[in-house]
């Protein structure tokens, strides 16, 4: 629900949203809201975060190209 509320507040379509999460429940929350999800495997393993669209080990791996590719894939 928090992601849905913030998307409504910002007037952003879920398909145009990307969230970064480091927990299983966070990944599930982002996906339930309709967003694309990047799993950050700092606390949990990439296997634990397998529901994410993609997993990274570090925030340094996230750039505009990755975000754009996730949004483009949603359309």
Backbone as a printed PyTorch tensor [residue, N CA C, xyz], in Angstrom:
tensor([[[  0.8030,  -1.2070,   0.0000],
         [  0.0000,   0.0000,   0.0000],
         [  0.8490,   1.2760,   0.0000]],

        [[  1.9830,   1.3260,   0.6820],
         [  2.7590,   2.5660,   0.6660],
         [  3.1920,   2.9710,  -0.7520]],

        [[  3.5840,   2.0090,  -1.5570],
         [  4.0000,   2.3510,  -2.9200],
         [  2.8220,   2.8590,  -3.7380]],

        [[  1.6840,   2.2400,  -3.5950],
         [  0.4870,   2.6830,  -4.3200],
         [  0.1340,   4.1110,  -3.9210]],

        [[  0.1810,   4.4030,  -2.6480],
         [ -0.1480,   5.7490,  -2.1680],
         [  0.8180,   6.7960,  -2.7040]],

        [[  2.1030,   6.4960,  -2.6960],
         [  3.0750,   7.4910,  -3.1520],
         [  2.9790,   7.6910,  -4.6580]],

        [[  2.6720,   6.6200,  -5.4010],
         [  2.4960,   6.7660,  -6.8450],
         [  1.2950,   7.6480,  -7.1580]],

        [[  0.2270,   7.4720,  -6.3940],
         [ -0.9530,   8.3170,  -6.5810],
         [ -0.6370,   9.7670,  -6.2250]],

        [[  0.0630,   9.9680,  -5.1410],
         [  0.4260,  11.3070,  -4.7050],
         [  1.2940,  12.0160,  -5.7480]],

        [[  2.2310,  11.2850,  -6.3220],
         [  3.1310,  11.8480,  -7.3260],
         [  2.5270,  11.8260,  -8.7350]],

        [[  1.3630,  11.2130,  -8.8640],
         [  0.6780,  11.0680, -10.1500],
         [  1.5710,  10.3570, -11.1730]],

        [[  2.1380,   9.2420, -10.7240],
         [  3.0090,   8.4170, -11.5500],
         [  2.3410,   7.0660, -11.7610]],

        [[  2.3330,   6.6190, -13.0020],
         [  1.7900,   5.3010, -13.3090],
         [  2.7170,   4.2180, -12.7520]],

        [[  2.1460,   3.1670, -12.1710],
         [  2.9870,   2.0910, -11.6370],
         [  3.9560,   1.5180, -12.6720]],

        [[  3.5170,   1.3870, -13.9240],
         [  4.3900,   0.8330, -14.9690],
         [  5.5800,   1.7300, -15.2540]],

        [[  5.5180,   2.9820, -14.8400],
         [  6.6250,   3.9200, -15.0310],
         [  7.4400,   4.1010, -13.7620]],

        [[  7.2380,   3.2100, -12.8020],
         [  7.9020,   3.3180, -11.5070],
         [  8.8880,   2.1780, -11.3110]],

        [[ 10.0080,   2.5260, -10.6980],
         [ 11.0040,   1.5260, -10.3240],
         [ 11.3200,   1.7340,  -8.8540]],

        [[ 11.2490,   0.6680,  -8.0890],
         [ 11.5960,   0.7540,  -6.6710],
         [ 12.8140,  -0.1350,  -6.4090]],

        [[ 13.5630,   0.2420,  -5.4110],
         [ 14.7360,  -0.5190,  -4.9890],
         [ 14.4400,  -1.0560,  -3.6050]],

        [[ 14.5600,  -2.3590,  -3.4600],
         [ 14.2400,  -2.9870,  -2.1820],
         [ 15.2980,  -3.9980,  -1.7850]],

        [[ 15.5210,  -4.1140,  -0.4780],
         [ 16.4970,  -5.0770,   0.0180],
         [ 15.8700,  -6.1460,   0.9060]],

        [[ 14.5400,  -6.2580,   0.8590],
         [ 13.8780,  -7.2900,   1.6610],
         [ 12.8410,  -8.0250,   0.8140]],

        [[ 12.5450,  -9.2260,   1.2050],
         [ 11.5590, -10.0460,   0.4850],
         [ 10.2020,  -9.3470,   0.4900]],

        [[  9.7580,  -8.8890,   1.6420],
         [  8.4590,  -8.2190,   1.7200],
         [  8.4440,  -6.9080,   0.9450]],

        [[  9.5570,  -6.2000,   0.9250],
         [  9.6440,  -4.9710,   0.1540],
         [  9.5170,  -5.2350,  -1.3360]],

        [[ 10.1830,  -6.2830,  -1.8160],
         [ 10.0740,  -6.6670,  -3.2260],
         [  8.6250,  -7.0110,  -3.5440]],

        [[  8.0090,  -7.7830,  -2.6860],
         [  6.5990,  -8.1700,  -2.9100],
         [  5.6930,  -6.9410,  -2.9140]],

        [[  5.9540,  -5.9980,  -2.0380],
         [  5.1550,  -4.7800,  -1.9600],
         [  5.2750,  -3.9670,  -3.2400]],

        [[  6.4900,  -3.8030,  -3.7280],
         [  6.7030,  -3.0700,  -4.9660],
         [  6.0230,  -3.7390,  -6.1450]],

        [[  6.1440,  -5.0630,  -6.2430],
         [  5.5080,  -5.7950,  -7.3310],
         [  3.9880,  -5.7110,  -7.2270]],

        [[  3.4520,  -5.8190,  -6.0190],
         [  1.9930,  -5.7290,  -5.8250],
         [  1.4530,  -4.3650,  -6.2410]],

        [[  2.2820,  -3.3330,  -6.1240],
         [  1.8690,  -1.9890,  -6.5210],
         [  1.9440,  -1.7990,  -8.0300]],

        [[  2.5530,  -2.7560,  -8.7290],
         [  2.6560,  -2.6680, -10.1810],
         [  3.9480,  -2.0580, -10.6790]],

        [[  4.8930,  -1.8290,  -9.7740],
         [  6.1690,  -1.2260, -10.1450],
         [  7.1530,  -2.2950, -10.5900]],

        [[  8.1720,  -1.8610, -11.2860],
         [  9.3190,  -2.7130, -11.5690],
         [ 10.1940,  -2.6350, -10.3120]],

        [[ 10.8340,  -3.7560,  -9.9720],
         [ 11.5860,  -3.8030,  -8.7120],
         [ 13.0220,  -4.2480,  -8.9490]],

        [[ 13.9300,  -3.4800,  -8.3720],
         [ 15.3360,  -3.8550,  -8.3220],
         [ 15.5910,  -4.3830,  -6.9140]],

        [[ 16.0210,  -5.6250,  -6.8290],
         [ 16.3730,  -6.2060,  -5.5420],
         [ 17.8290,  -5.9140,  -5.2300]],

        [[ 18.0790,  -5.3910,  -4.0570],
         [ 19.4360,  -5.1000,  -3.6040],
         [ 19.8450,  -6.2050,  -2.6390]],

        [[ 20.7310,  -7.0730,  -3.0920],
         [ 21.0830,  -8.2470,  -2.2850],
         [ 22.1810,  -7.9390,  -1.2790]],

        [[ 21.9060,  -6.9740,  -0.4170],
         [ 22.8370,  -6.6290,   0.6480],
         [ 22.4990,  -7.3940,   1.9280]],

        [[ 21.2150,  -7.4820,   2.2340],
         [ 20.7580,  -8.1730,   3.4340],
         [ 20.3350,  -9.6060,   3.1200]],

        [[ 19.5930,  -9.7590,   2.0390],
         [ 19.1230, -11.0640,   1.5880],
         [ 19.8450, -11.4310,   0.2950]],

        [[ 19.9020, -12.7130,   0.0060],
         [ 20.5670, -13.1530,  -1.2250],
         [ 19.6960, -12.8640,  -2.4370]],

        [[ 20.3080, -12.8620,  -3.5990],
         [ 19.5650, -12.6770,  -4.8460],
         [ 18.5110, -13.7700,  -4.9950]],

        [[ 18.8140, -14.9580,  -4.5160],
         [ 17.8510, -16.0500,  -4.5690],
         [ 16.6210, -15.7260,  -3.7280]],

        [[ 16.8180, -15.1420,  -2.5550],
         [ 15.7060, -14.7520,  -1.6820],
         [ 14.8570, -13.6540,  -2.3260]],

        [[ 15.4960, -12.8130,  -3.1390],
         [ 14.8170, -11.6800,  -3.7710],
         [ 14.4270, -11.9920,  -5.2160]],

        [[ 14.2430, -13.2550,  -5.5130],
         [ 14.0120, -13.6980,  -6.8930],
         [ 12.7370, -13.1360,  -7.5230]],

        [[ 11.8220, -12.6170,  -6.7370],
         [ 10.6050, -12.0160,  -7.3000],
         [ 10.8830, -10.6380,  -7.9040]],

        [[ 12.0450, -10.0770,  -7.6190],
         [ 12.4240,  -8.7850,  -8.2010],
         [ 12.6640,  -8.9620,  -9.6970]],

        [[ 12.5340,  -7.8890, -10.4420],
         [ 12.7890,  -7.9490, -11.8750],
         [ 14.2630,  -8.1670, -12.1710]],

        [[ 15.0900,  -7.6320, -11.3060],
         [ 16.5370,  -7.7980, -11.4280],
         [ 17.1370,  -7.6110, -10.0410]],

        [[ 18.2580,  -8.2680,  -9.7920],
         [ 18.9520,  -8.0980,  -8.5110],
         [ 20.3520,  -7.5440,  -8.7640]],

        [[ 20.7700,  -6.6780,  -7.8830],
         [ 22.1200,  -6.1170,  -7.9180],
         [ 22.7500,  -6.2970,  -6.5420]],

        [[ 24.0610,  -6.2630,  -6.5100],
         [ 24.7750,  -6.4010,  -5.2410],
         [ 25.0650,  -5.0580,  -4.5860]],

        [[ 25.0560,  -3.9990,  -5.4050],
         [ 25.4350,  -2.6760,  -4.9100],
         [ 24.6080,  -1.6120,  -5.6200]],

        [[ 24.3670,  -0.5200,  -4.9290],
         [ 23.6740,   0.6090,  -5.5540],
         [ 24.4740,   1.1730,  -6.7220]],

        [[ 25.7850,   0.9510,  -6.7140],
         [ 26.6390,   1.4270,  -7.8030],
         [ 26.3070,   0.7670,  -9.1410]],

        [[ 25.6120,  -0.3600,  -9.1030],
         [ 25.2350,  -1.0640, -10.3280],
         [ 23.9950,  -0.4580, -10.9800]],

        [[ 23.3310,   0.4450, -10.2860],
         [ 22.0970,   1.0330, -10.7930],
         [ 22.4140,   2.3510, -11.4930]],

        [[ 22.0060,   2.4250, -12.7480],
         [ 22.1790,   3.6660, -13.4880],
         [ 20.9260,   3.9340, -14.3130]],

        [[ 20.9170,   5.0460, -15.0010],
         [ 19.7370,   5.4540, -15.7590],
         [ 19.4070,   4.4380, -16.8520]],

        [[ 20.4150,   3.8080, -17.4320],
         [ 20.1610,   2.8130, -18.4730],
         [ 19.4110,   1.6040, -17.9190]],

        [[ 19.7880,   1.1590, -16.7360],
         [ 19.0950,   0.0390, -16.1130],
         [ 17.6510,   0.4100, -15.8060]],

        [[ 17.4490,   1.5670, -15.2480],
         [ 16.1050,   2.0140, -14.9040],
         [ 15.2560,   2.1500, -16.1720]],

        [[ 15.8030,   2.7560, -17.1970],
         [ 15.0540,   2.9010, -18.4560],
         [ 14.7090,   1.5500, -19.0630]],

        [[ 15.6310,   0.6020, -18.9920],
         [ 15.3430,  -0.7230, -19.5560],
         [ 14.2170,  -1.4210, -18.8060]],

        [[ 14.1490,  -1.2340, -17.4980],
         [ 13.0620,  -1.8280, -16.7230],
         [ 11.7180,  -1.1960, -17.0670]],

        [[ 11.7040,   0.1150, -17.1880],
         [ 10.4640,   0.8100, -17.5330],
         [ 10.0300,   0.4430, -18.9500]],

        [[ 10.9800,   0.3990, -19.8760],
         [ 10.6600,   0.0330, -21.2620],
         [ 10.1040,  -1.3860, -21.3390]],

        [[ 10.6260,  -2.2870, -20.5290],
         [ 10.1680,  -3.6740, -20.5360],
         [  8.7260,  -3.8010, -20.0310]],

        [[  8.2890,  -2.8320, -19.2500],
         [  6.9340,  -2.8640, -18.6990],
         [  5.8860,  -2.4680, -19.7420]],

        [[  6.3330,  -1.8650, -20.8230],
         [  5.3880,  -1.3980, -21.8470],
         [  5.2820,  -2.3310, -22.9770]]])
